[in-house]
Amino acid sequence: MSDHSNIPRTKPRASATFDDYTLSEIRRAAATGIYDIRGAGAKRKVPHFDDLLFLGASMSRYPLEGYREKCSTEVVLGTRFAKKPIELKIPITIAGMSFGSLSANAKEALGRGASAMGTSTTTGDGGMTNEERGHSIQLVYQYLPSRYGMNPDDLKRADAIEVVVGQGAKPGGGGMLLGQKITERVAAMRTLPVGIDQRSACRHPDWTGPDDLEIKIEELREITDWEKPIYVKVGAARPYYDTALAVKSGADVVVVDGMQGGTAATQEIFIEHVGIPTLAAVRQAVKALQDLGMHRKVQLIVSGGIRNGADVAKALALGADAVAIGTAALVALGDNDPHYQAEYEALGTTAGAYDDWHEGRDPAGITTQDPALMARLDPVAAGRRLANYLAVLTLECQTIARACGKSHVHNLEPEDLVALTIEAAAMAQVPLAGTDWVPGRNGSF
Amino acid sequence: MTAPTADATFFDLAAAPLRELNSALHKLSADTNETYWKVANPAGRHAVAAGLDVPVTVEIDGPVGYYCGGMNKQARIIVNGNAGVGVAENMMSGLVHVKGDASQAAGATAHGGLLIIDGNASARCGISMKGIDIVVKGSVGHMSAFMAQAGTLTVLGDAGDALGDSLYEAKLFVRGSVAGLGADCIEKEMREEHKALLAAKLEAAGILGEVDIGEFRRYGSARTLYHFHVDNVSSY
């Protein structure tokens, strides 16, 4: 027999296809027979704003002085039909997140932080709470397929109405909030028994398409005497056509939510495999508005994975009027804070990766209805953190805008951008860095 | 219900826009003397008398389009004609009475009040209803009471396919045939308390005694889908 002991062994090689996460999910699925449900948005790496770079001014452009010259940030939403458009001091809003999914303290903190910076928050499935209305100087009331808690009094108390057709995390899908988060208060607001799973419908029950939506919007305007801006929110899937149809339906504002946008609870496979990246959606939505002659007349809010002032500036440069943040706002409040690392580990995860928001056991007290956990979140301190974060996003966006020679962040334009990758260049319709090549230009789009 | 006694305030939608009508109705105070409105020539306009919040009567002579009486509170709205999609959508309280037929999604997502339809209602009647009482003297179409959460749907005629699909706690009473039941919807025993509940709804609709309560059958949720479980996957 030959001696093989001296033959070098091949180093164990993990499969790129069957990576550790995939293997663990197969084992979990085999053990339970149920697909994984979680919160948050897509975690896989997709082309994003990081794949774009700004061209700061040199010879051909003239920059503004960073700490002296003014760079305005205000944005007006709802100038098309509404008697009372929304005037925000910064082009960053808080995306819709429901009471029920979030604790009352978290909703209060969102209101405090946003109001301190002169921007709006948005309700969600479950309706409007007094805490939120009381702390949000400007509040957008979502009109959702489930119509949980929907009533005309709250419509009239709102500053704008957002008709939610879809979310970036799950275009075409509904939600599933497990029964353990359904306290008496949450259940009462949704007219459902305590403790049962809450299915959020995937489609509006009383209209079936854009022609109906136009009539629905007319009804909402009639009920509120044409005062409030009507937003239409779509999950990014076919943003060119969805934006065009939202405009046709009478929207004052279109909200396009990319696949990195968060959700309270839905299937992991849905979050990761349905919809398109935010970067891919912006330009198509803007093109629809431009083709209709409605760019800047119908405002565009972009959301889904906005993290810093560069993301904000890039979305605006591509043609958005404002951005909305959800997951980042929760992190600013204290979501996934390393302070609770031991407790995250006890839940089988780690600070930074916790996403079982539907289970109601959030150590940070944000995505829970457990009174003891909720009490951990000080809404005043958390609101201050959010205000600080919004201030940083704004300052960062202004810094970039000044470097590009802009006295208002809305003056940023695609001309200020180049792409690091061919994919990003094609999606954003800006040149590949160092070239004048825009994939698809003069060809199909 | 009391019959209107005040002189009517007339509004002709052929002569003035809907916006003026709804605006005038929204401006009424709770103690208004204009408690009885007659609306002529609706001609299928949408959102007629939507968003009212005063105890007045609005009688509409002719057919209305979508969302007549949408989100109504307190008001009595009578349609002397047919109603389009979503009549009494998300109503909170009060009454909407359609003297003719109603299209799809009648009473959808409504939280309270009473919707009476003298004729037939089309598909998806009472879809996602959240506390409204609906009485249909004719028949209802398919997928009626889909995801209905609370309230009652009383049908003197027949019901179409998939009645009560994914039902929560709403109570359904049907006198005629049911083409088919949706997921998690089952026929349930008609006990005395249910007969009393049905009688109350018929009385509210002004037809108690006109039909035999014994002819109705009750349908409700089997509650097997209240918690997601893989064993129920064939129901989804």
HADDOCK unambig.tbl for C-alpha pairs under 7 A between the chains (distance, minus, plus):
assign (segid A and resid 33 and name CA) (segid B and resid 230 and name CA) 6.29 0.50 0.50
assign (segid A and resid 34 and name CA) (segid B and resid 230 and name CA) 5.91 0.50 0.50
assign (segid A and resid 147 and name CA) (segid B and resid 109 and name CA) 6.61 0.50 0.50
assign (segid A and resid 151 and name CA) (segid B and resid 71 and name CA) 6.97 0.50 0.50
assign (segid A and resid 152 and name CA) (segid B and resid 51 and name CA) 6.83 0.50 0.50
assign (segid A and resid 152 and name CA) (segid B and resid 71 and name CA) 6.09 0.50 0.50
assign (segid A and resid 191 and name CA) (segid B and resid 130 and name CA) 6.27 0.50 0.50
assign (segid A and resid 191 and name CA) (segid B and resid 149 and name CA) 6.68 0.50 0.50
assign (segid A and resid 192 and name CA) (segid B and resid 149 and name CA) 6.44 0.50 0.50
assign (segid A and resid 196 and name CA) (segid B and resid 226 and name CA) 5.43 0.50 0.50
assign (segid A and resid 196 and name CA) (segid B and resid 227 and name CA) 6.03 0.50 0.50
assign (segid A and resid 197 and name CA) (segid B and resid 226 and name CA) 5.84 0.50 0.50
assign (segid A and resid 197 and name CA) (segid B and resid 227 and name CA) 5.38 0.50 0.50
assign (segid A and resid 197 and name CA) (segid B and resid 228 and name CA) 7.00 0.50 0.50
assign (segid A and resid 205 and name CA) (segid B and resid 108 and name CA) 6.92 0.50 0.50
assign (segid A and resid 205 and name CA) (segid B and resid 127 and name CA) 6.33 0.50 0.50
assign (segid A and resid 206 and name CA) (segid B and resid 86 and name CA) 5.95 0.50 0.50
assign (segid A and resid 206 and name CA) (segid B and resid 105 and name CA) 5.37 0.50 0.50
assign (segid A and resid 206 and name CA) (segid B and resid 108 and name CA) 6.38 0.50 0.50
assign (segid A and resid 219 and name CA) (segid B and resid 47 and name CA) 5.12 0.50 0.50
assign (segid A and resid 219 and name CA) (segid B and resid 50 and name CA) 6.93 0.50 0.50
assign (segid A and resid 219 and name CA) (segid B and resid 67 and name CA) 6.82 0.50 0.50
assign (segid A and resid 222 and name CA) (segid B and resid 22 and name CA) 6.88 0.50 0.50
assign (segid A and resid 222 and name CA) (segid B and resid 47 and name CA) 6.97 0.50 0.50
assign (segid A and resid 222 and name CA) (segid B and resid 50 and name CA) 6.74 0.50 0.50
assign (segid A and resid 223 and name CA) (segid B and resid 50 and name CA) 5.68 0.50 0.50
assign (segid A and resid 223 and name CA) (segid B and resid 51 and name CA) 4.43 0.50 0.50
assign (segid A and resid 225 and name CA) (segid B and resid 23 and name CA) 6.68 0.50 0.50
